[in-house]
Amino acid sequence: MKTPSEQIDIFTYPRTAGYTEGTTSKDAAEAIEGSGRAATLRERVNAFFRQGHLATADEVAAALAISPFSARPRVTELYKLGVIERTGHVNLSDNGKPSHVYRLFRG
């Protein structure tokens, strides 16, 4: 049986990029998914957590040198897939807002 970090189906959200409204958000989700970039970023974020890191989405972005706007949705997708989990801790983001700290799912 595969572990949650190995089970990434590519057909529906959260396994693919999602969107919150049907125009620009949908266009952006379809573009990043269609280019293959979402899957690549999702795997990079997954690998980051498989290495044992604990981090917020913005900390993942900084560590991987990617935009927080690219990292945040990938972290959310992995969380909704059960690949990563919240630690129960919160760090403040650069804008001073609380952000959940995530780690690889320990089941």
DRENGUDREN-509975 format. One record per atom (N, C-alpha, C): x, y, z; residue in three letters; atom name. Coordinates in steps of 0.02 Angstrom, whole numbers, always signed. Atoms other than C-alpha are relative to their C-alpha. Example, Ala and Ser with C-alpha at 12.3 -4.5 7.8 and 13.67 -1.06 7.14 Angstrom:
2
u:+45&v:-59&w:+0&r:Ala&a:N .
u:+615&v:-225&w:+390&r:Ala&a:CA .
u:+45&v:+60&w:+0&r:Ala&a:C .
u:-42&v:-59&w:-3&r:Ser&a:N .
u:+684&v:-53&w:+357&r:Ser&a:CA .
u:-39&v:+55&w:+37&r:Ser&a:C .
! end
This chain:
107
u:+41&v:-59&w:+0&r:Met&a:N .
u:+0&v:+0&w:+0&r:Met&a:CA .
u:+44&v:+62&w:+0&r:Met&a:C .
u:-39&v:-62&w:+4&r:Lys&a:N .
u:+64&v:+173&w:-44&r:Lys&a:CA .
u:-15&v:+45&w:+59&r:Lys&a:C .
u:+10&v:-50&w:-53&r:Thr&a:N .
u:+88&v:+307&w:+88&r:Thr&a:CA .
u:-34&v:+61&w:-30&r:Thr&a:C .
u:+33&v:-60&w:+27&r:Pro&a:N .
u:-10&v:+471&w:+72&r:Pro&a:CA .
u:+47&v:+43&w:-42&r:Pro&a:C .
u:-46&v:-42&w:+39&r:Ser&a:N .
u:+147&v:+560&w:+8&r:Ser&a:CA .
u:+15&v:-29&w:-69&r:Ser&a:C .
u:-10&v:+31&w:+65&r:Glu&a:N .
u:+156&v:+437&w:-138&r:Glu&a:CA .
u:-63&v:-2&w:-42&r:Glu&a:C .
u:+64&v:+7&w:+34&r:Gln&a:N .
u:-28&v:+444&w:-184&r:Gln&a:CA .
u:-24&v:+68&w:-26&r:Gln&a:C .
u:+24&v:-61&w:+29&r:Ile&a:N .
u:-50&v:+595&w:-295&r:Ile&a:CA .
u:-32&v:-15&w:-66&r:Ile&a:C .
u:+41&v:+10&w:+60&r:Asp&a:N .
u:-190&v:+571&w:-420&r:Asp&a:CA .
u:-6&v:+68&w:-34&r:Asp&a:C .
u:-4&v:-64&w:+34&r:Ile&a:N .
u:-188&v:+705&w:-554&r:Ile&a:CA .
u:-65&v:+22&w:-34&r:Ile&a:C .
u:+62&v:-13&w:+37&r:Phe&a:N .
u:-372&v:+716&w:-602&r:Phe&a:CA .
u:-46&v:+53&w:+30&r:Phe&a:C .
u:+46&v:-48&w:-29&r:Thr&a:N .
u:-467&v:+828&w:-478&r:Thr&a:CA .
u:+31&v:+36&w:+60&r:Thr&a:C .
u:-23&v:-36&w:-59&r:Tyr&a:N .
u:-440&v:+960&w:-343&r:Tyr&a:CA .
u:-16&v:-42&w:+61&r:Tyr&a:C .
u:-62&v:-37&w:-6&r:Pro&a:N .
u:-348&v:+950&w:-230&r:Pro&a:CA .
u:+59&v:-31&w:-36&r:Pro&a:C .
u:-55&v:+32&w:+37&r:Arg&a:N .
u:-247&v:+840&w:-346&r:Arg&a:CA .
u:+21&v:+42&w:-60&r:Arg&a:C .
u:-17&v:-49&w:+52&r:Thr&a:N .
u:-248&v:+980&w:-474&r:Thr&a:CA .
u:-13&v:+69&w:+27&r:Thr&a:C .
u:+9&v:-69&w:-22&r:Ala&a:N .
u:-244&v:+1168&w:-459&r:Ala&a:CA .
u:-74&v:+17&w:+1&r:Ala&a:C .
u:+70&v:-20&w:-6&r:Gly&a:N .
u:-411&v:+1238&w:-400&r:Gly&a:CA .
u:-8&v:+74&w:-13&r:Gly&a:C .
u:+15&v:-71&w:+10&r:Tyr&a:N .
u:-495&v:+1405&w:-419&r:Tyr&a:CA .
u:-61&v:+18&w:+40&r:Tyr&a:C .
u:+55&v:-23&w:-42&r:Thr&a:N .
u:-616&v:+1511&w:-321&r:Thr&a:CA .
u:-55&v:+36&w:-38&r:Thr&a:C .
u:+52&v:-30&w:+42&r:Glu&a:N .
u:-710&v:+1595&w:-463&r:Glu&a:CA .
u:+14&v:-19&w:-72&r:Glu&a:C .
u:-3&v:+29&w:+66&r:Gly&a:N .
u:-742&v:+1556&w:-644&r:Gly&a:CA .
u:+32&v:+40&w:-56&r:Gly&a:C .
u:-33&v:-37&w:+54&r:Thr&a:N .
u:-642&v:+1687&w:-738&r:Thr&a:CA .
u:+75&v:+0&w:+9&r:Thr&a:C .
u:-73&v:-4&w:-4&r:Thr&a:N .
u:-466&v:+1743&w:-697&r:Thr&a:CA .
u:+30&v:-55&w:+44&r:Thr&a:C .
u:-25&v:+52&w:-44&r:Ser&a:N .
u:-443&v:+1620&w:-554&r:Ser&a:CA .
u:+0&v:-68&w:-37&r:Ser&a:C .
u:+5&v:+62&w:+38&r:Lys&a:N .
u:-501&v:+1476&w:-664&r:Lys&a:CA .
u:+53&v:-1&w:-55&r:Lys&a:C .
u:-51&v:-4&w:+54&r:Asp&a:N .
u:-389&v:+1535&w:-808&r:Asp&a:CA .
u:+70&v:-14&w:+28&r:Asp&a:C .
u:-66&v:+9&w:-30&r:Ala&a:N .
u:-238&v:+1541&w:-692&r:Ala&a:CA .
u:+11&v:-73&w:+21&r:Ala&a:C .
u:-5&v:+70&w:-21&r:Ala&a:N .
u:-274&v:+1368&w:-620&r:Ala&a:CA .
u:+11&v:-46&w:-60&r:Ala&a:C .
u:-7&v:+42&w:+60&r:Glu&a:N .
u:-294&v:+1292&w:-792&r:Glu&a:CA .
u:+68&v:+10&w:-33&r:Glu&a:C .
u:-65&v:-13&w:+31&r:Ala&a:N .
u:-136&v:+1377&w:-855&r:Ala&a:CA .
u:+57&v:-35&w:+38&r:Ala&a:C .
u:-55&v:+31&w:-39&r:Ile&a:N .
u:-24&v:+1317&w:-712&r:Ile&a:CA .
u:-5&v:-75&w:-2&r:Ile&a:C .
u:+8&v:+72&w:+3&r:Glu&a:N .
u:-98&v:+1143&w:-718&r:Glu&a:CA .
u:+19&v:-26&w:-70&r:Glu&a:C .
u:-14&v:+20&w:+69&r:Gly&a:N .
u:-89&v:+1132&w:-908&r:Gly&a:CA .
u:+73&v:+2&w:-19&r:Gly&a:C .
u:-71&v:-6&w:+15&r:Ser&a:N .
u:+92&v:+1185&w:-910&r:Ser&a:CA .
u:+42&v:-54&w:+35&r:Ser&a:C .
u:-37&v:+50&w:-40&r:Gly&a:N .
u:+140&v:+1048&w:-787&r:Gly&a:CA .
u:+35&v:+31&w:+59&r:Gly&a:C .
u:-35&v:-34&w:-54&r:Arg&a:N .
u:+210&v:+1179&w:-669&r:Arg&a:CA .
u:-31&v:-16&w:+68&r:Arg&a:C .
u:+31&v:+15&w:-64&r:Ala&a:N .
u:+82&v:+1142&w:-532&r:Ala&a:CA .
u:+24&v:-67&w:+26&r:Ala&a:C .
u:-23&v:+67&w:-21&r:Ala&a:N .
u:+131&v:+958&w:-527&r:Ala&a:CA .
u:+73&v:+2&w:+21&r:Ala&a:C .
u:-71&v:-7&w:-18&r:Thr&a:N .
u:+316&v:+1004&w:-525&r:Thr&a:CA .
u:+8&v:+34&w:+67&r:Thr&a:C .
u:-4&v:-35&w:-63&r:Leu&a:N .
u:+292&v:+1128&w:-384&r:Leu&a:CA .
u:-28&v:-42&w:+57&r:Leu&a:C .
u:+30&v:+43&w:-50&r:Arg&a:N .
u:+179&v:+1008&w:-289&r:Arg&a:CA .
u:+50&v:-53&w:+23&r:Arg&a:C .
u:-51&v:+50&w:-18&r:Glu&a:N .
u:+316&v:+876&w:-296&r:Glu&a:CA .
u:+59&v:+31&w:+37&r:Glu&a:C .
u:-55&v:-34&w:-36&r:Arg&a:N .
u:+450&v:+1000&w:-242&r:Arg&a:CA .
u:-20&v:+14&w:+73&r:Arg&a:C .
u:+24&v:-13&w:-68&r:Val&a:N .
u:+344&v:+1051&w:-92&r:Val&a:CA .
u:-5&v:-66&w:+39&r:Val&a:C .
u:+5&v:+65&w:-32&r:Asn&a:N .
u:+308&v:+868&w:-53&r:Asn&a:CA .
u:+69&v:-25&w:+21&r:Asn&a:C .
u:-68&v:+22&w:-15&r:Ala&a:N .
u:+494&v:+827&w:-61&r:Ala&a:CA .
u:+29&v:+39&w:+59&r:Ala&a:C .
u:-22&v:-42&w:-55&r:Phe&a:N .
u:+530&v:+973&w:+56&r:Phe&a:CA .
u:-24&v:-29&w:+67&r:Phe&a:C .
u:+27&v:+27&w:-62&r:Phe&a:N .
u:+415&v:+900&w:+188&r:Phe&a:CA .
u:+25&v:-72&w:+13&r:Phe&a:C .
u:-27&v:+68&w:-8&r:Arg&a:N .
u:+478&v:+721&w:+157&r:Arg&a:CA .
u:+70&v:+2&w:+30&r:Arg&a:C .
u:-67&v:-8&w:-29&r:Gln&a:N .
u:+650&v:+787&w:+209&r:Gln&a:CA .
u:-4&v:+15&w:+75&r:Gln&a:C .
u:+8&v:-10&w:-72&r:Gly&a:N .
u:+577&v:+817&w:+383&r:Gly&a:CA .
u:-10&v:+72&w:+21&r:Gly&a:C .
u:+8&v:-70&w:-18&r:His&a:N .
u:+552&v:+1004&w:+375&r:His&a:CA .
u:-69&v:+14&w:+30&r:His&a:C .
u:+61&v:-27&w:-26&r:Leu&a:N .
u:+418&v:+1094&w:+475&r:Leu&a:CA .
u:-1&v:+73&w:-23&r:Leu&a:C .
u:+0&v:-68&w:+28&r:Ala&a:N .
u:+362&v:+1256&w:+394&r:Ala&a:CA .
u:-71&v:+24&w:-16&r:Ala&a:C .
u:+61&v:-30&w:+28&r:Thr&a:N .
u:+223&v:+1376&w:+347&r:Thr&a:CA .
u:+7&v:+0&w:-75&r:Thr&a:C .
u:-2&v:-4&w:+74&r:Ala&a:N .
u:+178&v:+1395&w:+164&r:Ala&a:CA .
u:+50&v:+53&w:-22&r:Ala&a:C .
u:-47&v:-53&w:+20&r:Asp&a:N .
u:+276&v:+1558&w:+156&r:Asp&a:CA .
u:+72&v:-20&w:+14&r:Asp&a:C .
u:-67&v:+25&w:-14&r:Glu&a:N .
u:+427&v:+1475&w:+237&r:Glu&a:CA .
u:+21&v:-51&w:-52&r:Glu&a:C .
u:-13&v:+46&w:+55&r:Val&a:N .
u:+415&v:+1338&w:+106&r:Val&a:CA .
u:+21&v:+39&w:-62&r:Val&a:C .
u:-15&v:-42&w:+58&r:Ala&a:N .
u:+414&v:+1472&w:-29&r:Ala&a:CA .
u:+71&v:+28&w:+5&r:Ala&a:C .
u:-67&v:-29&w:-9&r:Ala&a:N .
u:+569&v:+1554&w:+43&r:Ala&a:CA .
u:+54&v:-54&w:-7&r:Ala&a:C .
u:-50&v:+54&w:+3&r:Ala&a:N .
u:+662&v:+1388&w:+62&r:Ala&a:CA .
u:+10&v:-26&w:-70&r:Ala&a:C .
u:-3&v:+26&w:+68&r:Leu&a:N .
u:+621&v:+1335&w:-116&r:Leu&a:CA .
u:+11&v:+55&w:-52&r:Leu&a:C .
u:-10&v:-58&w:+44&r:Ala&a:N .
u:+647&v:+1510&w:-189&r:Ala&a:CA .
u:-55&v:+3&w:-54&r:Ala&a:C .
u:+58&v:-7&w:+44&r:Ile&a:N .
u:+472&v:+1514&w:-264&r:Ile&a:CA .
u:-47&v:+51&w:+30&r:Ile&a:C .
u:+48&v:-49&w:-23&r:Ser&a:N .
u:+331&v:+1638&w:-251&r:Ser&a:CA .
u:-47&v:-30&w:+53&r:Ser&a:C .
u:+50&v:+24&w:-47&r:Pro&a:N .
u:+217&v:+1622&w:-99&r:Pro&a:CA .
u:-67&v:-14&w:-35&r:Pro&a:C .
u:+62&v:+11&w:+37&r:Phe&a:N .
u:+74&v:+1633&w:-225&r:Phe&a:CA .
u:+0&v:-67&w:-37&r:Phe&a:C .
u:-5&v:+68&w:+29&r:Ser&a:N .
u:+138&v:+1470&w:-301&r:Ser&a:CA .
u:+3&v:-52&w:+55&r:Ser&a:C .
u:-9&v:+48&w:-54&r:Ala&a:N .
u:+183&v:+1386&w:-136&r:Ala&a:CA .
u:-64&v:-11&w:+40&r:Ala&a:C .
u:+60&v:+6&w:-43&r:Arg&a:N .
u:+23&v:+1422&w:-38&r:Arg&a:CA .
u:-51&v:-50&w:-27&r:Arg&a:C .
u:+48&v:+49&w:+25&r:Pro&a:N .
u:-95&v:+1327&w:-155&r:Pro&a:CA .
u:+26&v:-72&w:+1&r:Pro&a:C .
u:-28&v:+67&w:-1&r:Arg&a:N .
u:+24&v:+1179&w:-166&r:Arg&a:CA .
u:-2&v:-29&w:+70&r:Arg&a:C .
u:+3&v:+22&w:-69&r:Val&a:N .
u:+34&v:+1169&w:+24&r:Val&a:CA .
u:-72&v:-19&w:+17&r:Val&a:C .
u:+70&v:+14&w:-13&r:Thr&a:N .
u:-156&v:+1177&w:+34&r:Thr&a:CA .
u:-21&v:-66&w:-33&r:Thr&a:C .
u:+17&v:+62&w:+35&r:Glu&a:N .
u:-173&v:+1039&w:-96&r:Glu&a:CA .
u:+27&v:-61&w:+37&r:Glu&a:C .
u:-31&v:+56&w:-36&r:Leu&a:N .
u:-52&v:+925&w:-3&r:Leu&a:CA .
u:-34&v:-12&w:+67&r:Leu&a:C .
u:+36&v:+6&w:-63&r:Tyr&a:N .
u:-142&v:+961&w:+160&r:Tyr&a:CA .
u:-68&v:-34&w:-11&r:Tyr&a:C .
u:+66&v:+30&w:+14&r:Lys&a:N .
u:-312&v:+919&w:+85&r:Lys&a:CA .
u:+6&v:-73&w:-23&r:Lys&a:C .
u:-12&v:+70&w:+20&r:Leu&a:N .
u:-238&v:+759&w:+12&r:Leu&a:CA .
u:+21&v:-44&w:+59&r:Leu&a:C .
u:-23&v:+39&w:-57&r:Gly&a:N .
u:-177&v:+707&w:+185&r:Gly&a:CA .
u:+73&v:-17&w:-2&r:Gly&a:C .
u:-72&v:+12&w:+6&r:Val&a:N .
u:+5&v:+711&w:+133&r:Val&a:CA .
u:+38&v:+35&w:+56&r:Val&a:C .
u:-30&v:-38&w:-55&r:Ile&a:N .
u:+50&v:+844&w:+261&r:Ile&a:CA .
u:-55&v:+16&w:+50&r:Ile&a:C .
u:+48&v:-17&w:-53&r:Glu&a:N .
u:-32&v:+895&w:+424&r:Glu&a:CA .
u:+24&v:+62&w:+38&r:Glu&a:C .
u:-17&v:-57&w:-42&r:Arg&a:N .
u:-38&v:+1046&w:+538&r:Arg&a:CA .
u:+31&v:-26&w:+64&r:Arg&a:C .
u:-34&v:+21&w:-61&r:Thr&a:N .
u:+78&v:+1035&w:+687&r:Thr&a:CA .
u:-36&v:+24&w:+63&r:Thr&a:C .
u:+32&v:-31&w:-58&r:Gly&a:N .
u:-33&v:+1139&w:+800&r:Gly&a:CA .
u:+35&v:+64&w:+20&r:Gly&a:C .
u:-37&v:-62&w:-12&r:His&a:N .
u:+95&v:+1279&w:+800&r:His&a:CA .
u:-16&v:+50&w:-54&r:His&a:C .
u:+12&v:-55&w:+47&r:Val&a:N .
u:+77&v:+1447&w:+716&r:Val&a:CA .
u:+61&v:+46&w:+2&r:Val&a:C .
u:-53&v:-50&w:+6&r:Asn&a:N .
u:+214&v:+1563&w:+653&r:Asn&a:CA .
u:-31&v:+62&w:-32&r:Asn&a:C .
u:+23&v:-61&w:+33&r:Leu&a:N .
u:+189&v:+1743&w:+602&r:Leu&a:CA .
u:+32&v:+6&w:-68&r:Leu&a:C .
u:-27&v:-10&w:+67&r:Ser&a:N .
u:+208&v:+1776&w:+417&r:Ser&a:CA .
u:+32&v:+70&w:-3&r:Ser&a:C .
u:-32&v:-65&w:+9&r:Asp&a:N .
u:+302&v:+1926&w:+347&r:Asp&a:CA .
u:-48&v:+58&w:+11&r:Asp&a:C .
u:+48&v:-53&w:-9&r:Asn&a:N .
u:+142&v:+2027&w:+353&r:Asn&a:CA .
u:-30&v:+1&w:+70&r:Asn&a:C .
u:+21&v:+1&w:-70&r:Gly&a:N .
u:+117&v:+1985&w:+537&r:Gly&a:CA .
u:-61&v:-42&w:+15&r:Gly&a:C .
u:+59&v:+42&w:-10&r:Lys&a:N .
u:-28&v:+1866&w:+512&r:Lys&a:CA .
u:+20&v:-71&w:+19&r:Lys&a:C .
u:-17&v:+69&w:-20&r:Pro&a:N .
u:-30&v:+1694&w:+595&r:Pro&a:CA .
u:-8&v:-49&w:-58&r:Pro&a:C .
u:+1&v:+50&w:+52&r:Ser&a:N .
u:+8&v:+1548&w:+480&r:Ser&a:CA .
u:+13&v:-68&w:+31&r:Ser&a:C .
u:-9&v:+68&w:-26&r:His&a:N .
u:-7&v:+1362&w:+516&r:His&a:CA .
u:+68&v:-27&w:-21&r:His&a:C .
u:-62&v:+36&w:+14&r:Val&a:N .
u:+153&v:+1261&w:+526&r:Val&a:CA .
u:-19&v:-72&w:-19&r:Val&a:C .
u:+17&v:+67&w:+26&r:Tyr&a:N .
u:+146&v:+1098&w:+427&r:Tyr&a:CA .
u:+61&v:-46&w:+5&r:Tyr&a:C .
u:-51&v:+53&w:+2&r:Arg&a:N .
u:+244&v:+934&w:+428&r:Arg&a:CA .
u:-29&v:-58&w:-40&r:Arg&a:C .
u:+23&v:+61&w:+34&r:Leu&a:N .
u:+235&v:+769&w:+336&r:Leu&a:CA .
u:-49&v:-37&w:+44&r:Leu&a:C .
u:+51&v:+36&w:-38&r:Phe&a:N .
u:+81&v:+670&w:+390&r:Phe&a:CA .
u:+32&v:-59&w:+35&r:Phe&a:C .
u:-30&v:+54&w:-40&r:Arg&a:N .
u:+128&v:+550&w:+529&r:Arg&a:CA .
u:-49&v:-56&w:+14&r:Arg&a:C .
u:+53&v:+50&w:-7&r:Gly&a:N .
u:-38&v:+455&w:+531&r:Gly&a:CA .
u:+1&v:-36&w:+63&r:Gly&a:C .
! end
